[in-house]
Amino acid sequence: MKILYQIAIIFSICFVGELISAVLPIFIPAPLIALLLLFLLLETKILKIDNIKEKSDFLLSNMAFFFIPAGVKVIEHVAVIKAIWWQFLLIVIISTILVFFITGLTVTLVIKLQGRMKNAK
């Protein structure tokens, strides 16, 4: 019964994210809104981590399963990718480098902010 309760919580948050996304005048993906809602609920302690722990652990441990549809689509469009393989490869390399760079900057910024907050106390 606890798992059903956890699934209901997660699906409810996803559903609210869908509703908010449909109502907003600009497009913001519903999963992004749902993640932000989940974050806010957890940060404000309205939702406790114990309320979704088992279900979220299950989803995280089986995350590779969610990439199967994307992999199938890539295989279905191999002919298109073959025609533009070098452009595709260039985009993958550049975006990977950008992600590494931005992640490094973000981590550095967070460490500096944590240090300032620690010194302010």
BELGIMO-V951301 format. One record per run of one state. SS is the DSSP state (H for helix, E for strand, C for the rest). FROM is the first residue (numbers start at 1). TO is the last residue. Records with the same first field share a line. If there is no record, write none. Layout:
SS->FROM-TO  FROM-TO
This chain:
C->1-1  24-29  44-48  52-52  62-62  77-77  84-84  121-121
H->2-23  30-43  49-51  53-61  63-76  78-83  85-120
